[in-house]
Amino acid sequence: MPAGTVSPIDPCLDQLTRFVGGVVDEKQVPRLMTALEVVPDPRDRRGRRYSLPSLIAIALCAVAAGARSYSSIADWAVAAPREVLVRLGIRFRVPSEATIRQVLGRVEGDGLDLVLGRYLSDAGDNDSGGERVAVAVDGKTVRGARAGEESAPHLVSAVTHTGGVVLGQCRTADKSNEISAVRRLLRGIDLVGAVVTVDAMHTQKATARCLRERCRAEYVMVVKANQPGLLARIRELPWEQVPVVWSDPLERGHGREEARIYKIVTVTRGLRFPYAQQVIEITRRRRRIGADRWSIEVVYAICSLPCEQAPPKLLARWIRGHWSIENRVHWVRDVTFDEDRSTVRAGHGPQVMATLRNTAISLHRRAGQSNIAQACRRVAVNPHRAVDLVLRS
């Protein structure tokens, strides 16, 4: 461009400079865009009008504002001010609904999950208070995405207990179950030094070895009847002689009362499960508020950490915190984003939309928001807030 010639986007950049306080933050703005550059672009090189990172960033901003479909993502882009679109890499025509639908439906789901999970984990979980980061792993079926005779996609996610940040997600292979998908997910996440909690389905020797040897992480696993030999050996321990080492305070909620007491045995030999060092007996007492009778349930768990590194109070917090993945992510996707009634079914679209929802939830939580529905409404009224949330988190 000849000296003195003014670029056609200079006025827009000038407006952007004034908006962000006089200086365009060159380090912070491209962080997400740089991360998204490694996502394989499914389109032919010829005829690409928009970069893939820009389209994904627009979709993230729209979902963070409560968008639930391709058309609502396109509507958000049409309504966004020019300077907002420039920050997202859109300098000319606004992408149409057809473009957004075709691109998001073809992007490889697991690859996008991996990139966005690493992008979120780079910031770290600042809510751990110096303790080990606890990560819950569980699966969820996207029921609304069932198409014809095909089964609905089932996605497995890893979520931090305290921050509610989704570190990764992958799709379970058709005609398979979560077990192999969980190990594939764990191998793709940086879990060094973390403790991973799983439900009884994933209490598998191969998973324990994967966590300890491949991921260099620890585990807390629930033991139930799907591991009959291990459960029998645990029940044979002299629990009558073991004192109660911790009791959770009585809790009230959802019309019931619940109390838990914990007994712990240190394992030396005989359990025959890789790296297990502690066995925990949890006795749950529940009753409906106002009722006289208590129901009693006994559950067992194993932990790979010794008692010096995992005292009773911390173990109890990890065991209870495992269900944060249901309360803080799966429930929000179902209720706030109405995921189970989503009409996105073609290609990789269901998984990609679930990934965008996970990332939006995580970004809101990193920004200090606990009520995600309220956070979406607040972002929806001002597109600048959406782009700030996505590009500055």
Long-range contacts (C-beta under 8 A, 24 or more apart in sequence): 9-86, 9-91, 12-82, 12-83, 12-86, 12-91, 13-86, 15-82, 15-83, 16-83, 16-86, 16-87, 19-83, 19-384, 25-392, 28-391, 28-392, 29-87, 29-391, 29-392, 31-119, 31-391, 32-57, 32-60, 32-119, 32-390, 32-391, 33-57, 33-89, 35-115, 35-116, 35-118, 35-119, 36-115, 38-115, 39-107, 39-108, 39-111, 39-112, 39-115, 40-107, 40-108, 40-111, 42-103, 42-106, 42-107, 42-108, 43-103, 43-106, 49-92, 49-93, 49-95, 49-99, 50-89, 50-90, 50-95, 50-99, 51-89, 52-103, 52-107, 53-89, 54-88, 54-89, 54-90, 55-95, 55-99, 55-100, 55-103, 55-104, 56-104, 56-107, 56-112, 57-88, 57-89, 57-390, 57-391, 58-85, 58-88, 58-90, 58-95, 58-100, 59-100, 59-104, 59-356, 60-356, 60-359, 60-360, 60-363, 60-390, 61-88, 61-383, 61-386, 61-387, 61-389, 61-390, 62-386, 63-337, 63-353, 63-356, 63-357, 63-359, 63-360, 64-360, 64-363, 64-364, 64-376, 64-379, 64-386, 64-389, 64-390, 65-376, 65-379, 65-380, 65-383, 65-386, 66-336, 66-337, 66-373, 66-376, 66-377, 66-379, 66-380, 68-337, 68-338, 68-342, 69-342, 69-343, 69-344, 70-97, 70-100, 70-101, 70-104, 70-344, 70-349, 71-97, 73-97, 73-100, 74-100, 76-383, 76-386, 79-383, 80-383, 81-383, 81-384, 84-383, 84-384, 84-386, 84-387, 87-387, 87-391, 88-387, 88-391, 101-349, 104-348, 104-349, 104-352, 104-353, 105-344, 105-346, 105-347, 105-348, 105-349, 105-352, 106-347, 106-348, 107-348, 107-352, 108-348, 109-171, 109-348, 109-351, 109-352, 109-355, 110-170, 110-171, 110-351, 112-352, 112-355, 113-168, 113-169, 113-170, 113-351, 113-355, 114-168, 114-188, 116-355, 116-358, 116-359, 117-158, 117-166, 117-167, 117-168, 117-169, 117-188, 117-189, 118-168, 118-189, 118-190, 120-165, 120-166, 120-167, 120-359, 120-362, 120-363, 120-366, 121-165, 121-167, 121-189, 121-190, 123-366, 123-393, 125-160, 125-162, 125-163, 125-165, 126-163, 127-160, 127-162, 127-163, 128-162, 131-314, 132-193, 132-194, 132-195, 132-218, 133-160, 133-162, 133-193, 133-194, 133-195, 134-160, 134-161, 134-162, 134-194, 134-195, 134-196, 134-197, 134-317, 134-318, 134-321, 135-159, 135-160, 135-161, 135-167, 135-189, 135-191, 135-194, 135-195, 135-196, 135-197, 135-217, 136-160, 136-161, 136-196, 136-197, 136-198, 136-321, 136-322, 136-323, 136-324, 136-325, 137-182, 137-185, 137-186, 137-196, 137-197, 137-198, 137-202, 137-325, 138-198, 138-199, 138-322, 138-325, 138-326, 138-330, 139-172, 139-178, 139-181, 139-182, 140-330, 140-333, 142-339, 142-340, 142-342, 142-350, 142-351, 142-354, 143-340, 144-339, 144-340, 144-341, 144-342, 144-343, 144-344, 144-345, 144-350, 145-342, 145-344, 145-345, 145-349, 145-350, 146-345, 147-345, 147-346, 152-350, 153-350, 153-351, 154-178, 155-351, 155-354, 156-181, 156-182, 156-185, 157-185, 157-325, 157-329, 157-358, 158-185, 158-186, 158-189, 158-196, 159-324, 159-325, 159-328, 159-329, 161-197, 161-318, 161-321, 161-322, 161-324, 162-321, 163-362, 163-365, 163-366, 164-324, 164-328, 164-329, 164-361, 164-362, 164-365, 165-362, 165-365, 165-366, 166-329, 166-358, 166-359, 166-361, 166-362, 169-351, 169-354, 169-355, 169-358, 171-351, 177-201, 178-202, 179-204, 179-207, 182-207, 183-207, 183-210, 186-210, 186-211, 186-214, 186-215, 186-217, 187-214, 187-215, 189-215, 191-215, 191-216, 191-217, 192-216, 192-217, 193-217, 194-218, 195-219, 195-220, 195-305, 195-310, 195-318, 196-220, 197-221, 197-318, 197-319, 197-321, 197-322, 198-222, 198-322, 199-322, 200-224, 200-226, 200-227, 201-226, 203-227, 203-230, 203-302, 205-273, 205-274, 208-273, 208-274, 208-275, 208-276, 208-304, 209-274, 209-275, 211-304, 212-274, 212-275, 212-304, 218-303, 218-304, 218-305, 218-310, 219-275, 219-302, 219-303, 219-304, 220-301, 220-302, 220-303, 220-304, 220-315, 220-318, 220-319, 220-322, 221-301, 221-302, 221-303, 222-299, 222-300, 222-301, 222-319, 223-300, 223-301, 223-302, 224-299, 224-300, 229-272, 230-271, 230-272, 230-273, 231-300, 233-270, 233-271, 233-272, 234-271, 234-279, 234-300, 234-302, 235-300, 237-265, 237-279, 239-263, 239-265, 239-281, 242-281, 245-312, 246-312, 246-313, 246-315, 246-316, 248-316, 248-320, 252-289, 255-288, 255-289, 256-286, 256-287, 256-288, 256-289, 257-286, 257-287, 257-288, 257-289, 258-284, 258-285, 258-286, 259-284, 259-285, 260-284, 260-285, 260-316, 260-320, 261-285, 262-312, 262-315, 262-316, 264-307, 264-312, 264-315, 266-306, 266-307, 267-302, 271-302, 273-302, 275-304, 276-302, 276-303, 276-304, 277-303, 277-304, 277-305, 277-306, 277-307, 278-302, 278-303, 278-305, 278-306, 278-307, 278-310, 278-315, 279-303, 280-315, 280-319, 282-319, 328-361, 328-365, 329-358, 329-361, 332-357, 332-361, 332-372, 332-373, 333-357, 333-358, 333-361, 335-373, 336-372, 336-373, 336-376, 363-389, 363-390, 363-393, 364-389, 366-393, 367-393
